[in-house]
Amino acid sequence: MFNRKVIVTRRNPFHQTLRTALRRPWRCLAATMIFVACSSHSSAFALDSMEILPSDRATTWQPGLRAEGGIPIRKTICATLSPRGGTLDDAAAIQGAINACPVGQVVQLAAGRFLINGGNFLLLNKAITLRGSGPGRTMLEKQDGAKPFNDAVGAKPSPLVVVGPALFSSTSDTVNAVRSANLRNDAIKGDKTVEVDDAAGFVPGQIVLLDEASAADWRVDPQGRGEIWASEDFRVVWQKHKPAIQYVDDFAPDAFPSTPQSAGSWFGRPDRPVAEVKEISAVSGSRITFTTPIHISYRKANAAQLSRFAQPHVKHAGVEDLALKGGDAGNLRFNWAASSWAKNVDNSVWHGEGFAIHSSFRVELREFYVHDAAWAQPGGGGYAISLSAGSSEVLIENGIAVRANKLVVARSAGAGSVVGYNYMDMGYINTNGAWIETGLNASHMVGAHHVLFEGNYAQNADSDDTHGNSIYHTFFRNYLRGVRATFDNQAGGTIDDLSQLRNGPRRAAGLMAYSYWMSFIGNVLGIPGQMSGWSYETRFTDAKPGVWMLGWDAVKPYPTDAKVAASTIRYGNFDYLTNKTHWDSGSGDRALPASMYLAGRPAFFDAGRGYDWPWVDPLGETKLHVLPAKARYDAGTPFVQPNLDGSARKSPQ
């Protein structure tokens, strides 16, 4: 499924870390007027978001099924199934019910444990819902797959559920794109229309891929390591150096991102990592109009193209109210899916990715609990949530992701996506618990851009340079603690970053080298009363915790990319080291919108009583209120929202 190559190298005076090379991966304008909460520190009028985010950084964030009125509530049940029992496999019976179910209806699974073994998986390939009787009552389990703290996969690795037309690409590339048309002119950020040389075969309702070539060449490496393969504007930076750097470069000396089967094609078409998936609303001659605005400009000079997919995307398919366990090629995959969802899903003990979203559009994950990867290692072995291959406008909201290696990654994907109001913590490497993994993250391969992280509680926010760079992400009103909550390592022992001072790197907000044009706005950083020994700005070589660690590099001699800090906007962030709210010099009116993607208070803040929104308030007397997802985790009821007054609880809506 994948080949992990793990090398232990000396990093700096206070610990070791792992550097992993994954060699064979798995086959606004932000609403221009944004609602502002009424309080003592903000005014009850619409605020032009361009006063905070320059136009190149902002976009229209309206992800998931929000534009369609939310996840549909389907009531007509086409079939109800119970487990066969014992060691009998249930895949064929469930798949038969899926195949026979009319569009718009529900395959209902009763309480119990359904076995999906022997390389079988469920293919949800039309607009129906697969629904259990609750994540604590209905489980789909692969018993011959992933096992806790075991890196071995089964004899026939497979996921449990695939939402989409197929598990694998039917073409030579992982994206499954075919019949590309050249753009006649640049595709302009914020527009919805492009012109192509040949519009034959493009039709309304079709899901398509918009991308461009990197135009990379040898450039002077900002890190001082000779030259690096990057675009002239450094929008794209591949990990290929001259002279080559062992354990860092993803390419052999004679290979380039355009080389077939190289790292340049892991999560996109060869050497075309900047991409986004779109939906066509109209075709008129050579003009093609999309349902949503373009998130970054695609340039004719960079051979920008619009491509169809070899198979139509599956639309309006959902997985609800069940648990998944033991998949050894992920648990739940959205492959070539659109306007589809997972809700109230408990996802545990997997290899690969707990939730994988590949070449998809407007997928929504909500009220999920993804936890306890089977083998919490880099190299794709235990990621909680992954966006890949151009996946765009994804909504990941009001969920819990804990105790996995990477909690969320975006690999050549993410445009217009939102990670909102989640509890994401305890990212780690099981064989090196001292290494504090990235928390909020939309990186891990070249090309990710324009992801919004809003209202989350996380160990930190960062953007790694492991397989190249990411650009133009925004972190807004998050609580970034700087260290992980205390937890037990799979490998044994307790991980406690506050008492184990060699654990690191300890940072609340970090960006690794080549992470350019990022924005941190209205966040709260650090831990009240626990910042002794911290610096406001730190470098990796300082071996000292810091509120900010910008431009860092984990490979000797550990240089710092000065362009990262220079291109980062920091506006209205409060930290518990200085106990102040800091503003970029030259910034204008010091006001913050309540949200960059919500028109008002979200309904899930009313699933229990006593919750304030926005819950992160760097300008208020109370900086932090209570995040609903964190309250569920702390109460031990990940799918039942507690009331803050201790009275009876009800399920989140």
C-alpha positions as MATLAB code, in Angstrom:
seq = 'MFNRKVIVTRRNPFHQTLRTALRRPWRCLAATMIFVACSSHSSAFALDSMEILPSDRATTWQPGLRAEGGIPIRKTICATLSPRGGTLDDAAAIQGAINACPVGQVVQLAAGRFLINGGNFLLLNKAITLRGSGPGRTMLEKQDGAKPFNDAVGAKPSPLVVVGPALFSSTSDTVNAVRSANLRNDAIKGDKTVEVDDAAGFVPGQIVLLDEASAADWRVDPQGRGEIWASEDFRVVWQKHKPAIQYVDDFAPDAFPSTPQSAGSWFGRPDRPVAEVKEISAVSGSRITFTTPIHISYRKANAAQLSRFAQPHVKHAGVEDLALKGGDAGNLRFNWAASSWAKNVDNSVWHGEGFAIHSSFRVELREFYVHDAAWAQPGGGGYAISLSAGSSEVLIENGIAVRANKLVVARSAGAGSVVGYNYMDMGYINTNGAWIETGLNASHMVGAHHVLFEGNYAQNADSDDTHGNSIYHTFFRNYLRGVRATFDNQAGGTIDDLSQLRNGPRRAAGLMAYSYWMSFIGNVLGIPGQMSGWSYETRFTDAKPGVWMLGWDAVKPYPTDAKVAASTIRYGNFDYLTNKTHWDSGSGDRALPASMYLAGRPAFFDAGRGYDWPWVDPLGETKLHVLPAKARYDAGTPFVQPNLDGSARKSPQ';
ca = [
       0.000    0.000    0.000;
       2.817    2.323    0.873;
       6.485    2.002    1.618;
       7.759    3.656    4.770;
      11.410    4.558    5.016;
      12.210    5.897    8.457;
      15.543    7.381    9.405;
      16.505    8.622   12.855;
      18.792   11.640   12.721;
      20.271   14.006   15.284;
      18.277   17.248   15.194;
      19.425   19.626   17.900;
      20.775   19.586   21.448;
      17.546   18.618   23.140;
      16.131   15.644   21.260;
      15.970   13.405   18.242;
      13.209   13.332   15.688;
      12.182   11.241   12.738;
      12.464   12.221    9.139;
      10.314   10.077    6.890;
      10.172    9.841    3.129;
       6.945    8.441    1.757;
       7.976    6.860   -1.518;
       4.814    5.245   -2.813;
       1.552    6.862   -1.714;
      -1.858    5.275   -1.677;
      -3.138    4.165   -5.201;
     -12.511   36.060    0.099;
     -12.322   37.383   -1.449;
     -13.609   35.814    1.973;
     -17.192   36.882    2.018;
     -16.399   40.509    1.394;
     -18.750   41.618    4.141;
     -18.434   39.517    7.287;
     -20.681   39.585   10.359;
     -19.088   41.113   13.460;
     -20.211   40.032   16.914;
     -21.650   42.715   19.158;
     -19.608   43.143   22.350;
     -17.599   45.701   24.252;
     -14.632   45.252   21.929;
     -16.288   44.954   18.509;
     -19.030   46.806   16.742;
     -22.315   45.462   15.380;
     -21.677   46.271   11.748;
     -20.330   44.452    8.739;
     -16.569   44.626    8.440;
     -14.797   44.513    5.081;
     -12.536   41.474    5.438;
     -10.075   43.057    3.016;
      -9.066   45.379    5.853;
      -7.602   42.292    7.533;
      -6.763   39.946    4.654;
      -5.233   41.246    1.440;
      -7.037   40.015   -1.647;
      -4.366   37.440   -2.504;
      -4.878   35.723    0.889;
      -8.660   35.939    1.201;
     -11.145   33.810   -0.684;
     -14.776   32.747   -0.534;
     -15.017   30.163    2.217;
     -18.379   28.422    1.822;
     -17.375   24.762    2.024;
     -19.168   21.454    2.319;
     -22.925   21.326    1.864;
     -23.573   24.788    3.293;
     -24.619   26.187   -0.099;
     -27.129   23.336   -0.458;
     -28.786   23.873    2.909;
     -26.661   21.397    4.825;
     -26.626   17.617    5.036;
     -29.974   16.194    3.866;
     -32.071   14.370    6.451;
     -33.245   11.208    4.707;
     -36.088    9.257    6.267;
     -37.066    6.595    3.729;
     -35.353    3.299    4.576;
     -34.833    0.921    1.665;
     -33.334   -1.915    3.742;
     -32.535   -2.780    7.358;
     -29.749   -5.256    8.107;
     -28.492   -7.003   11.218;
     -25.064   -8.631   11.605;
     -24.867  -12.254   10.463;
     -22.984  -13.058   13.660;
     -19.975  -15.132   14.597;
     -17.158  -14.956   12.062;
     -19.467  -14.514    9.059;
     -18.591  -11.647    6.768;
     -21.264   -8.979    6.245;
     -19.792   -7.132    3.251;
     -21.772   -8.909    0.529;
     -25.115   -8.444    2.295;
     -24.546   -4.746    2.927;
     -23.230   -4.149   -0.584;
     -26.245   -5.923   -2.021;
     -28.534   -3.590   -0.070;
     -26.546   -0.568   -1.264;
     -26.780   -1.714   -4.872;
     -30.550   -2.197   -4.643;
     -31.311    0.985   -2.700;
     -33.060    3.762   -4.685;
     -31.403    7.160   -4.794;
     -32.297    9.383   -1.849;
     -32.981    6.536    0.577;
     -31.205    4.893    3.520;
     -29.533    1.549    4.109;
     -30.086    1.131    7.850;
     -27.719   -0.996    9.933;
     -29.012   -2.346   13.230;
     -27.010   -2.397   16.427;
     -24.132   -4.851   16.478;
     -20.738   -5.637   14.943;
     -20.599   -6.084   11.169;
     -17.462   -7.818    9.853;
     -15.755   -6.578    6.683;
     -12.804   -8.946    6.187;
     -10.763  -10.571    3.449;
     -10.001   -7.420    1.466;
     -13.686   -6.565    1.113;
     -14.983   -3.024    1.443;
     -18.285   -1.229    0.974;
     -18.603    0.958   -2.137;
     -21.127    3.759   -1.685;
     -21.395    4.764   -5.332;
     -24.703    6.645   -5.535;
     -26.752    9.248   -3.686;
     -27.888    7.216   -0.686;
     -27.076    7.163    3.026;
     -25.413    4.319    4.908;
     -26.637    4.796    8.468;
     -25.967    2.903   11.660;
     -27.918    2.951   14.917;
     -25.348    5.187   16.595;
     -21.536    5.216   16.826;
     -21.733    3.450   20.184;
     -24.070    0.733   18.871;
     -23.172   -0.095   15.263;
     -19.620   -0.969   14.247;
     -18.046   -1.970   10.946;
     -14.844   -3.838   11.770;
     -12.041   -5.381    9.764;
     -10.664   -8.027   12.112;
      -7.897   -9.164    9.743;
      -6.583   -5.624    9.293;
      -4.970   -3.000   11.515;
      -4.122   -3.796   15.134;
      -3.145   -1.326   17.868;
       0.611   -0.632   18.026;
       1.348   -2.962   15.134;
       2.753   -1.663   11.854;
       1.761   -4.760    9.870;
      -1.142   -4.680    7.440;
      -3.251   -7.727    6.660;
      -2.864  -10.094    3.742;
      -5.428   -8.110    1.744;
      -5.251   -4.455    2.845;
      -8.450   -2.498    2.298;
     -10.527    0.320    3.729;
     -13.937   -0.306    5.251;
     -15.981    2.162    3.204;
     -15.305    4.014   -0.046;
     -17.620    6.855   -1.048;
     -17.126    7.256   -4.776;
     -17.087    5.283   -8.021;
     -13.978    3.196   -7.282;
     -11.111    2.531   -4.926;
      -8.347    3.029   -7.494;
      -7.690    5.416  -10.336;
      -8.414    3.943  -13.758;
      -5.635    5.950  -15.428;
      -1.877    6.195  -15.021;
      -2.098    9.053  -12.506;
      -3.615    9.074   -9.042;
      -5.892   12.006   -9.907;
      -7.708   10.060  -12.667;
      -7.900   13.101  -14.923;
      -8.401   12.797  -18.696;
      -8.962   14.948  -21.799;
      -7.382   18.215  -20.674;
      -8.139   21.533  -22.382;
      -5.717   24.457  -22.375;
      -6.924   27.763  -20.977;
      -7.029   30.593  -23.540;
      -6.411   33.199  -20.853;
      -5.491   33.277  -17.192;
      -8.100   31.951  -14.759;
      -8.445   34.917  -12.426;
      -8.763   34.470   -8.672;
     -12.288   35.364   -7.555;
     -13.834   34.822  -10.998;
     -16.108   31.901  -11.843;
     -15.480   31.693  -15.585;
     -12.619   30.397  -17.723;
     -12.126   30.074  -21.471;
     -10.680   26.915  -22.978;
      -9.381   25.990  -26.405;
     -11.754   23.035  -26.697;
     -14.954   22.848  -24.626;
     -16.127   19.540  -26.117;
     -17.219   17.118  -23.415;
     -17.661   19.721  -20.667;
     -21.256   19.892  -19.380;
     -23.123   21.528  -16.481;
     -23.013   19.547  -13.244;
     -19.673   17.976  -14.124;
     -16.817   17.902  -11.611;
     -13.509   18.999  -13.174;
      -9.887   19.729  -12.245;
      -8.229   23.130  -12.694;
      -4.427   23.145  -12.416;
      -1.188   24.556  -13.812;
       2.420   23.477  -14.281;
       4.909   24.673  -11.680;
       7.406   26.207  -14.136;
      10.040   25.324  -11.554;
      13.762   25.569  -12.174;
      16.924   25.829  -10.128;
      16.768   28.821   -7.755;
      18.987   30.014   -4.943;
      17.766   28.196   -1.827;
      16.639   30.695    0.860;
      17.919   28.166    3.385;
      21.470   28.535    2.102;
      21.783   24.984    0.803;
      22.926   25.743   -2.724;
      19.983   25.586   -5.122;
      16.429   24.264   -4.871;
      13.865   23.318   -7.541;
      11.221   26.046   -7.254;
       9.046   28.368   -9.299;
      10.285   31.903   -9.871;
       7.717   33.343   -7.454;
       8.242   30.495   -4.939;
       4.576   29.573   -5.107;
       5.913   26.030   -5.619;
       8.975   24.665   -3.810;
       9.876   21.008   -4.328;
      12.284   19.172   -2.040;
      15.005   18.739   -4.654;
      18.385   20.314   -4.012;
      21.692   20.812   -5.764;
      23.792   19.437   -4.184;
      21.319   16.744   -3.097;
      20.395   16.431    0.587;
      20.105   12.881    1.870;
      16.838   11.970    3.622;
      15.297   15.304    2.529;
      15.081   15.214   -1.250;
      12.165   13.360   -2.809;
      13.890   12.945   -6.169;
      16.926   11.114   -7.468;
      19.520   13.445   -9.033;
      18.289   12.620  -12.558;
      14.569   12.814  -11.675;
      12.327   15.888  -11.647;
       8.675   16.494  -10.686;
       7.652   15.970  -14.314;
       9.282   12.527  -14.329;
       6.559    9.820  -14.471;
       6.010    7.982  -11.169;
       8.214   10.467   -9.298;
       7.147   12.409   -6.193;
       5.807   15.009   -8.607;
       2.839   12.730   -9.285;
       2.108   11.417   -5.802;
      -0.952   13.615   -5.229;
      -1.500   15.394   -8.528;
      -0.760   15.278  -12.187;
       3.024   15.320  -12.764;
       4.512   18.684  -11.781;
       1.061   20.305  -11.451;
       0.599   20.470   -7.656;
      -1.344   23.757   -7.459;
      -4.869   22.658   -8.261;
      -8.506   22.757   -7.251;
     -11.573   20.699   -8.046;
     -14.541   22.666   -9.426;
     -18.154   22.039  -10.461;
     -19.443   23.374  -13.789;
     -22.659   25.399  -13.715;
     -22.797   26.459  -17.382;
     -21.046   26.042  -20.719;
     -21.377   28.630  -23.496;
     -19.092   28.153  -26.453;
     -15.546   28.211  -25.111;
     -16.625   29.777  -21.803;
     -17.070   27.508  -18.801;
     -18.626   28.824  -15.608;
     -18.174   27.224  -12.184;
     -20.532   27.134   -9.220;
     -17.907   28.730   -6.950;
     -15.127   31.287   -7.394;
     -11.564   30.328   -8.285;
      -9.314   30.416   -5.209;
      -5.938   31.218   -6.815;
      -5.058   32.400  -10.308;
      -4.049   29.783  -12.890;
      -1.831   31.188  -15.616;
      -1.732   30.500  -19.310;
       2.049   31.008  -19.156;
       2.143   28.025  -16.777;
       0.165   25.815  -19.170;
      -3.018   26.086  -17.078;
      -5.574   23.429  -18.002;
      -9.073   22.233  -17.225;
      -9.477   18.453  -17.128;
     -12.326   16.009  -16.895;
     -12.194   12.878  -14.779;
     -12.238    9.355  -16.153;
     -15.304    8.510  -14.045;
     -18.166   10.776  -12.902;
     -18.027   11.860   -9.287;
     -20.514   10.344   -6.856;
     -22.707   13.080   -5.414;
     -24.857   13.284   -2.275;
     -23.723   10.073   -0.587;
     -23.369    9.951    3.191;
     -22.154    7.776    6.057;
     -23.767    8.381    9.454;
     -24.124    7.141   13.017;
     -21.662    4.250   13.177;
     -18.142    3.237   14.172;
     -15.287    2.081   11.940;
     -12.336    0.045   13.147;
      -9.405   -1.861   11.701;
      -9.082   -0.678    8.107;
      -5.533   -1.230    6.859;
      -5.836    1.063    3.834;
      -7.709    3.737    5.739;
     -11.146    3.403    7.312;
     -13.329    5.766    5.267;
     -12.246    7.125    1.879;
     -13.970    9.757   -0.254;
     -12.562    9.036   -3.724;
     -13.966   11.231   -6.504;
     -16.937   12.287   -4.381;
     -18.841   15.581   -4.327;
     -21.366   17.090   -1.905;
     -20.993   13.993    0.265;
     -20.484   13.573    3.983;
     -19.657   11.651    7.136;
     -21.509   12.549   10.323;
     -21.426   11.052   13.817;
     -18.724    8.563   12.847;
     -16.326    7.016   15.388;
     -13.130    6.201   13.474;
     -10.292    4.260   15.163;
      -7.396    1.797   14.725;
      -6.496    2.285   11.070;
      -3.435    2.268    8.825;
      -3.085    5.066    6.297;
      -5.710    7.749    6.884;
      -8.743    7.585    9.148;
     -10.663    9.885    6.817;
      -9.193   10.279    3.314;
     -10.610   12.855    0.884;
      -9.132   12.400   -2.595;
      -9.916   14.333   -5.819;
     -13.188   15.409   -4.210;
     -15.357   18.515   -3.972;
     -17.397   19.860   -1.083;
     -17.090   16.852    1.188;
     -18.171   17.434    4.787;
     -16.936   15.787    7.990;
     -18.823   16.754   11.117;
     -19.383   15.580   14.708;
     -16.721   12.924   14.130;
     -14.326   11.264   16.569;
     -11.131   10.035   14.908;
      -8.674    8.637   17.400;
      -5.964    6.094   18.214;
      -4.251    5.292   14.939;
      -3.015    1.707   14.858;
       0.560    2.816   14.196;
       1.197    6.495   14.915;
       4.093    7.048   12.528;
       4.984    9.506    9.765;
       5.099    8.344    6.173;
       1.328    8.076    5.881;
       1.103    5.310    8.454;
      -1.297    6.969   10.865;
      -2.819   10.251    9.700;
      -6.230   11.153   11.094;
      -7.575   13.278    8.198;
      -6.102   13.743    4.737;
      -7.056   15.960    1.808;
      -5.297   15.090   -1.441;
      -5.220   15.423   -5.238;
      -6.901   18.812   -5.604;
      -9.760   18.195   -3.134;
     -11.423   21.546   -2.565;
     -14.034   23.346   -0.466;
     -14.064   20.636    2.183;
     -15.654   21.349    5.571;
     -14.217   19.658    8.663;
     -16.314   20.928   11.549;
     -17.192   20.304   15.212;
     -15.196   17.073   15.493;
     -12.434   15.500   17.581;
      -9.076   14.247   16.262;
      -6.619   12.885   18.827;
      -3.798   10.387   19.265;
      -2.611    9.967   15.707;
       0.585   10.980   13.972;
      -0.546   13.867   11.760;
      -3.985   15.073   12.812;
      -4.730   16.691    9.449;
      -2.735   17.044    6.221;
      -3.438   18.638    2.845;
      -1.403   17.194    0.011;
      -1.740   19.213   -3.201;
      -5.264   20.022   -2.036;
      -7.422   22.190    0.202;
      -8.440   25.251   -1.832;
     -11.408   26.994   -0.189;
     -11.616   24.434    2.625;
     -12.412   25.168    6.283;
     -11.267   23.329    9.396;
     -13.615   24.826   11.959;
     -14.331   24.386   15.678;
     -12.573   21.049   16.170;
     -10.567   19.701   19.080;
      -7.243   18.482   17.595;
      -4.588   17.367   20.041;
      -2.043   14.703   21.001;
      -0.379   14.347   17.615;
       2.702   12.187   18.126;
       5.195    9.580   16.946;
       4.774    6.428   18.999;
       8.473    5.484   18.829;
       9.583    9.028   19.671;
       6.997   10.492   22.000;
       9.169   13.515   22.737;
       8.556   14.963   19.279;
       5.613   17.375   19.340;
       3.860   16.861   16.027;
       2.058   19.510   14.018;
      -1.527   20.183   15.090;
      -3.508   22.444   12.747;
      -1.906   21.811    9.380;
      -2.618   22.029    5.650;
       0.681   20.828    4.242;
       2.827   17.719    3.716;
       3.113   18.015   -0.070;
       3.540   20.908   -2.482;
       0.469   22.819   -3.641;
      -1.913   23.252   -0.698;
      -3.393   26.752   -0.583;
      -6.186   28.886    0.882;
      -7.355   26.744    3.791;
      -9.052   28.513    6.708;
      -8.574   27.232   10.268;
     -11.170   28.882   12.485;
     -12.190   28.375   16.104;
     -10.168   25.218   16.768;
      -8.458   24.061   19.972;
      -5.082   22.527   19.104;
      -1.634   21.787   20.424;
      -0.196   24.197   17.829;
      -0.540   25.420   14.261;
       2.227   24.808   11.764;
       2.997   24.059    8.135;
       5.700   21.502    7.361;
       8.201   21.409    4.498;
       8.605   17.617    4.420;
       7.598   17.203    0.764;
       7.611   20.861   -0.233;
       5.706   23.980    0.647;
       2.169   25.264    1.204;
       0.889   28.830    0.853;
      -1.860   31.321    1.714;
      -3.473   29.645    4.732;
      -5.328   31.625    7.405;
      -5.514   30.806   11.135;
      -8.347   32.752   12.764;
      -9.632   32.721   16.360;
      -7.962   29.432   17.320;
      -6.600   28.489   20.725;
      -3.055   27.216   20.206;
      -1.786   25.872   23.495;
       1.845   25.187   22.540;
       1.993   21.740   24.148;
      -0.133   18.615   24.019;
      -2.535   17.374   26.646;
      -1.077   14.573   28.752;
      -1.723   11.116   27.271;
      -0.426    7.552   27.199;
       1.909    6.536   24.386;
       1.086    3.338   22.465;
       4.699    2.311   23.011;
       4.329    2.675   26.772;
       4.740    5.503   29.236;
       2.989    8.830   29.630;
       3.670   11.855   27.443;
       3.507   15.113   29.398;
       5.026   18.077   27.571;
       4.715   20.395   30.572;
       6.878   18.237   32.826;
       9.062   16.522   30.193;
      11.066   19.575   29.216;
      13.051   17.779   26.515;
       9.865   17.302   24.502;
       9.734   19.615   21.523;
       9.742   21.674   19.544;
       7.396   23.529   21.864;
       5.687   26.301   19.889;
       2.179   27.684   19.754;
       2.425   28.955   16.183;
       5.099   27.659   13.858;
       5.736   27.619   10.142;
       8.500   25.604    8.557;
      10.649   26.843    5.690;
       8.994   27.890    2.407;
       5.579   28.431    4.099;
       4.759   31.793    2.560;
       1.935   34.354    2.781;
       0.312   32.870    5.869;
      -2.009   34.838    8.172;
      -2.574   34.499   11.933;
      -5.469   36.670   13.076;
      -7.227   36.846   16.440;
      -5.696   33.718   17.968;
      -4.939   33.036   21.637;
      -1.540   31.454   22.233;
       0.020   29.618   25.173;
      -1.159   28.525   28.621;
      -2.162   30.903   31.415;
       0.457   30.889   34.176;
       2.584   28.197   32.441;
       4.907   30.275   30.230;
       8.022   30.399   32.395;
      11.093   29.840   30.230;
       9.279   30.624   26.974;
      10.356   33.240   24.424;
       8.083   35.316   22.246;
      10.132   34.435   19.139;
      12.292   31.325   19.014;
      14.319   29.358   16.502;
      14.679   25.601   16.267;
      18.346   25.882   17.228;
      17.496   27.810   20.398;
      16.208   24.596   22.021;
      13.782   26.860   23.845;
       9.982   26.975   23.696;
       8.459   29.927   21.906;
       5.120   31.493   21.173;
       6.289   31.850   17.554;
       8.711   29.637   15.609;
       8.661   30.911   12.040;
      10.736   29.597    9.148;
      12.255   26.704   11.079;
      13.998   23.688    9.597;
      14.612   20.342   11.313;
      17.666   19.279    9.310;
      21.239   20.212   10.204;
      22.448   22.980   10.263;
      18.840   24.006   11.065;
      18.675   27.295    9.126;
      15.791   29.754    9.407;
      13.931   30.954    6.306;
      13.578   34.685    6.992;
      10.995   35.118    4.215;
       8.464   33.109    6.235;
       8.235   35.677    9.039;
       8.481   38.550    6.575;
       5.474   37.296    4.590;
       3.341   36.280    7.600;
       0.559   38.569    8.799;
       0.130   38.598   12.588;
      -2.876   40.664   13.589;
      -4.716   40.796   16.900;
      -3.168   37.705   18.530;
      -3.079   37.463   22.324;
      -0.446   35.380   24.121;
      -0.044   34.348   27.745;
       3.692   35.127   27.783;
       3.391   38.889   27.328;
      -0.291   38.971   28.335;
      -0.868   41.369   25.453;
      -2.652   41.457   22.136;
      -0.131   42.163   19.385;
      -0.809   43.873   16.061;
       1.267   44.103   12.908;
       2.796   47.540   12.568;
       0.810   49.665   10.174;
      -2.407   47.696   10.628;
      -5.648   49.628   10.372;
      -8.760   49.491   12.551;
      -8.284   47.025   15.380;
     -11.512   45.069   15.069;
     -12.100   41.391   14.402;
     -15.028   39.717   12.665;
     -16.798   36.956   14.529;
     -16.181   34.531   11.677;
     -14.643   34.344    8.232;
     -17.107   31.752    6.940;
     -20.209   31.785    9.156;
     -23.016   34.343    8.881;
     -23.834   33.980   12.573;
     -23.722   31.711   15.596;
     -23.495   28.060   14.467;
     -26.264   25.699   15.565;
     -23.893   23.245   17.236;
     -23.082   25.866   19.890;
     -26.693   25.396   21.025;
     -26.558   21.579   21.253;
     -25.828   22.110   24.939;
     -26.534   25.057   27.223;
     -24.055   27.697   28.317;
     -21.695   28.022   25.314;
     -20.417   31.421   24.157;
     -19.573   32.210   20.538;
     -17.030   33.243   19.410;
     -15.390   31.118   22.055;
     -11.887   32.542   21.338;
     -11.855   36.260   22.106;
      -8.379   37.858   22.129;
      -9.844   41.325   22.697;
     -12.292   40.457   25.466;
     -11.837   40.312   29.213;
     -12.347   36.532   28.983;
     -10.003   35.243   26.308;
     -11.267   31.661   26.185;
     -14.726   30.251   26.698;
     -15.557   26.568   26.003;
     -15.338   24.769   22.666;
     -18.212   22.281   22.309;
     -16.001   19.539   20.817;
     -13.493   19.859   23.667;
     -16.313   19.717   26.214;
     -17.550   16.452   24.679;
     -14.066   14.966   24.795;
     -13.479   16.034   28.407;
     -16.849   14.610   29.449;
     -16.041   11.268   27.805;
     -19.127   11.641   25.586;
     -17.736   12.407   22.106;
     -21.186   12.308   20.508;
     -23.282   13.818   23.315;
     -22.967   17.526   24.096;
     -22.849   18.292   27.833;
     -24.565   21.327   29.265;
     -22.089   23.562   31.024;
     -24.415   23.892   34.012;
     -24.213   20.110   34.583;
     -27.853   19.417   33.719;
     -29.083   16.691   31.350;
     -27.305   16.410   28.023;
     -28.529   15.991   24.491;
     -26.930   14.852   21.258;
     -25.356   17.527   19.038;
     -27.554   18.698   16.176;
];
